[in-house]
Structures are given as C-alpha cells and as structure tokens.
Amino acid sequence: MTTKRLILAPLRGFTDAVFRNAFQRHFQGVDEAVAPFVTSIKGRRIKPSHLRDLAPADNRAMSVVPQILSNNPDEFLCLANTLFDLGYREINWNLGCPFPMVAKKKRGSGLLPHPDSIDRMLEKTLHGFSGNLSIKTRLGRFSGDEMDRLIPVFNRYPLARVIVHPRTGVQMYTGRVDLEAFDICLTQISHPVVYNGDISDLAMFQLLESRFPSSSGWMLGRGLIANPFLPEMIQSATRIICHRNTRFKKFHDDLVDGYRRQFSGPGHVLDRMKGFWFYFAANFPDGRRIVKRIRKADSLDRYRHAVTAVFDGQDRWG
Ligand SMILES: Cc1cc2nc3c(=O)[nH]c(=O)nc-3n(C[C@H](O)[C@H](O)[C@H](O)COP(=O)(O)O)c2cc1C
C-alpha cells in the first residue's frame, strides 16, 4: 500500500481537538491536521483560554499545525512564539479566509490583493520566529491573476510549504476549483505545494493524483467530515469498507461525549452536532429528511432518539 500524505483541513466549528481526537480513535489514513485559525490579539499576554483548542495535552493523538489569522507582524510573532513554546514547530498563516467581515479588514483572503503587505509581513515574522512557517492560500481575492504577483513574494522566503485552495475569496466555497491555475502554482511555487479543495470521493482524489503527481500532499475538509472513511479508501484505493454503520455510530457517539465534556450546556452540544449533520447527511440515502428530523430535536434526548432511528433504520450509512 502506497502512503499518500493526507492532511485534515481546518474547518472552524468542526475540526477542533474533540473532532481530531475522535477521528484518530476510529479511523485511519490521515497524517496530520492544520487546526482552525486563532486570531492574533493586541498586547503581549495571551490567555490560555484563547489557545484552549491547542492545549498540548489534548493534541497528542494527531500531529497538529496551528493556524494564525493576522495582518500584524508583532501580534503574529507574539502568538507564533507562544505556540512555539508550547511545542509546535510549524505555524500556518491563513491567507484564505473568504468571509467579507475578515477580508474587509485585510485579513485572510483580504490580504491577497496586497502582495506588498504580505511581503512586509513575511519579512518581519520570519525574522523573529525560529519555527517553520507555512501558508494556506486561495488563488486571489477577486481573481486568480493575483497569483502572478503573489508567487514571487512566496518564493523569496523560506516557507515550509504552501497549501493552495484553487478558488478565489469571492467564490467562497462555490463554483469550480481552477485546476489549470493550481497547475501553474505547482510549477511556479518553489516550496512544497499541497492541494486542497473538493476531494469528496476516491474518484476525485485519483483524478487529481494522476494530474498532479508532484503535489506534496492532499488536504481534505468537507469530504472527510461527510465521509470519515475517505482517507482509508484513498490509502487502500478501494471503496469497500466493512462495518461502516457500526463504526460511524461509535465515532458519532464519541463526538457527542467529547462535546458534552467540553461545553457547559446541552444546547451547545446539540448545536454542534446539528452542524455536523449538514455534512454527515450526504452519505445517507435519505439525507435531507434526516437533517430535517435532527434539526427539530430540541433536547439531547430527542436528538439521540432521532439519531438512533437513523443508525438502526433503513437509512443506514453508505
Ligand atoms: C465551515 C468552514 C470553516 C472553515 N474554517 C477554516 C479555517 O479556520 N482556516 C482555514 O484555513 N480554512 C478554513 N476553511 C476552509 C477549508 O479549510 C478548506 O480550505 C475548504 O473547505 C476547501 O476544502 P474542502 O473542499 O476539502 O472542504 C473552512 C471551511 C468551512 C466550510
């Protein structure tokens, strides 16, 4: 079995430490995760609660790379060095977040039309940080042409790798991934390049792998949440996975237990689990109806009831 480097994508509100640990207990095939972003903050003191998801004791199951959302080199360095002191050797800089509230403040994908600001930021941060820095980027904020000015900037600095999600910021998560533009990134970026975007089944992965054999890794987000068996399928190049329904149910129950320990009230657990079903439902034959039923649950007991009906009934997984 050849091993492909598979990386769990950061999805805020989904791929936190509870998810990462539960995933590792029940599934195989993922090498590491980039954690959802933490924002840099003014001032020198960073409260432990700001970094709760990255507490080393809760992140032993899987190799984790923290991600920072920032456009301020001093704040970035303060946070990056705090994370370095906690034991993290690579920090990822978020240059992809598409949300207008973030982008308008020149953060995430909002920085992409400003390669000079990115240049200054890299110059300053790499000077004061002794760990490895990687970047997760889109093709641009408004247009893929922005990459023409970004790639020379990326190539001037010793980055550990560049993860490319080949959409623009204004595309958000819709429309086509631009594989021609990814091809250009792969050829022109002088650092290891990781592909990210729309890997939702084995066929899509195999198509991408044969087209981009020099990609240094593959990052999976929504496709992995919807189908956590996907990394095993990719690693073993088969769609046949035994005991899916039972294994998925155990994973699900483990998630609920994890969030019950983490959150103070059942309402938060319920909200979080309802969020997951938006993705989980894709792999159940009658997913829409299931989501409707689960959304109606107004207590954890009712939620459990609805979910048991899914796992025991006709709508079983896969
Ligand atoms: C709900 C949600 C939250 C996300 N949070 C982050 C984040 O914190 N940091 C980041 O770099 N990307 C974030 N992303 C983008 C994903 O990491 C990934 O780039 C995107 O979903 C495309 O990959 P996929 O098609 O495999 O999901 C988020 C995406 C979604 C849908």
The ligand as a Tripos MOL2 file, in Angstrom:
@<TRIPOS>MOLECULE
LIG
   31    33     1     0     0
SMALL
NO_CHARGES

@<TRIPOS>ATOM
      1 C1        -17.2270   25.9160    7.9450 C.3       1 LIG1
      2 C2        -15.8330   26.1100    7.3980 C.ar      1 LIG1
      3 C3        -14.8220   26.5890    8.2370 C.ar      1 LIG1
      4 C4        -13.5260   26.7810    7.7380 C.ar      1 LIG1
      5 N1        -12.5320   27.2330    8.5840 N.ar      1 LIG1
      6 C5        -11.2750   27.4110    8.0930 C.ar      1 LIG1
      7 C6        -10.1850   27.8380    8.9410 C.ar      1 LIG1
      8 O1        -10.3200   28.0350   10.1520 O.2       1 LIG1
      9 N2         -8.9750   28.0280    8.3520 N.ar      1 LIG1
     10 C7         -8.7420   27.7970    7.0200 C.ar      1 LIG1
     11 O2         -7.6400   27.9600    6.5310 O.2       1 LIG1
     12 N3         -9.7390   27.3600    6.2180 N.ar      1 LIG1
     13 C8        -10.9730   27.1560    6.7230 C.ar      1 LIG1
     14 N4        -11.9420   26.6650    5.8990 N.ar      1 LIG1
     15 C9        -11.5940   26.2510    4.5270 C.3       1 LIG1
     16 C10       -11.1730   24.7610    4.4920 C.3       1 LIG1
     17 O3        -10.0080   24.5290    5.2510 O.3       1 LIG1
     18 C11       -10.9060   24.2920    3.0530 C.3       1 LIG1
     19 O4         -9.9170   25.1120    2.5090 O.3       1 LIG1
     20 C12       -12.1580   24.3690    2.1770 C.3       1 LIG1
     21 O5        -13.2750   23.8260    2.8220 O.3       1 LIG1
     22 C13       -11.9130   23.6160    0.8530 C.3       1 LIG1
     23 O6        -11.5550   22.2780    1.0900 O.3       1 LIG1
     24 P1        -12.6430   21.0740    1.0290 P.3       1 LIG1
     25 O7        -13.3450   21.1950   -0.2870 O.co2     1 LIG1
     26 O8        -11.8130   19.8180    1.1550 O.co2     1 LIG1
     27 O9        -13.5820   21.2860    2.1730 O.co2     1 LIG1
     28 C14       -13.2410   26.4800    6.3750 C.ar      1 LIG1
     29 C15       -14.2620   25.9980    5.5500 C.ar      1 LIG1
     30 C16       -15.5380   25.8180    6.0330 C.ar      1 LIG1
     31 C17       -16.6050   25.2870    5.0970 C.3       1 LIG1
@<TRIPOS>BOND
     1     1     2 1
     2     2     3 ar
     3     2    30 ar
     4     3     4 ar
     5     4     5 ar
     6     4    28 ar
     7     5     6 ar
     8     6     7 ar
     9     6    13 1
    10     7     8 2
    11     7     9 ar
    12     9    10 ar
    13    10    11 2
    14    10    12 ar
    15    12    13 ar
    16    13    14 ar
    17    14    15 1
    18    14    28 ar
    19    15    16 1
    20    16    17 1
    21    16    18 1
    22    18    19 1
    23    18    20 1
    24    20    21 1
    25    20    22 1
    26    22    23 1
    27    23    24 1
    28    24    25 2
    29    24    26 1
    30    24    27 1
    31    28    29 ar
    32    29    30 ar
    33    30    31 1
@<TRIPOS>SUBSTRUCTURE
     1 LIG1         1 GROUP 0 **** ****
